[in-house]
Amino acid sequence: MAYETINVDTQDHVCLIKLNRPEALNALNSVLLGELCAALEEADASDKVRCIVLTGSEKAFAAGADIKEMSEMSYVDVFTSNLFADTNDRISAIRKPIIAAVSGYALGGGCEVAMMCDFIIAAETAKFGQPEINLGVIAGMGGTQRLTRFVGKSKSMDMNLTGRFMTAEEAERAGLVSRVVPAKKLIEEAMAAANKIAEKSVLTSIAAKEAVNRAYELPLSEGMLFERRVFHSMFATEDQKEGMAAFLEKREAQFRDK
Ligand code: HXC
């Protein structure tokens, strides 16, 4: 499909989606958010794609929701359209792994979209923030919720109340990002991680993602039960037989997603 505000490039089993509104530092307007969700859903439904990488430009992953588009909206407009609920629901429903590769600004909705992905690889230049407070609003797509779960109350309060930005180094220390890499190697590293994931069975990737995500929703005993039941169910798959046989035969496993 042809898109106006994103580029989509599928290489082997990895779909690379690049936000592309350079004139507005990839500000998330309604067209871009619609296209992003559609591209993610298309990749999720594809038999070929096994992992997705979402990135922006060197200067900005995304500098937030589009302020120009939002500025004249009324309470009734945002309440009745349930502004941004659809984006959160659609991205959260993607079953295949999504890696956010973040360079430059990931602010407001940009930070929130990165946090909707399964993990974040950051360039040394990345800057994360929830500066909505400077605009007379608060975060609306997870900046007070997901960020707090990632970095804890104190740092989340600091980010949400002062609007200050966090460097990549601080974000890694705080548990917001999984690794920090040189800016020039960001895409290479993210694609390498995605290709590593793409070597596994899609069945186990989806199951592992679902199980980790349950940790954010359930008490420990219920989460452990969910994990154990899903682990048990893997023994009904051909890929479990193949994975364990390959180990014992000292060869690479050939997973067939069955
Ligand atoms: C619309 C934006 C934008 C945004 C930048 N631009 N961010 N347009 N919405 N969020 C536009 C600028 O208006 C400018 O356009 C161009 O991008 C380049 O930006 P500059 O400000 O000139 O660049 P720079 O001086 O390098 O500063 C970069 C910046 C700054 C620090 C990232 O742009 C900035 O503070 N942006 C806003 C960040 C923010 O507040 N984000 C939260 C948004 S609210 P022109 O046409 O002038 O050249 C939000 C709510 C989420 O996300 C709620 C739920 C989703």
Boltz pocket constraint, residues with backbone or C-beta under 6 A from the ligand:
constraints:
  - pocket:
      binder: B
      contacts: [[A, 22], [A, 23], [A, 24], [A, 25], [A, 27], [A, 28], [A, 63], [A, 64], [A, 65], [A, 66], [A, 67], [A, 68], [A, 84], [A, 105], [A, 107], [A, 108], [A, 109], [A, 110], [A, 112], [A, 131], [A, 132], [A, 135], [A, 138], [A, 139], [A, 140], [A, 141]]
      max_distance: 6.0
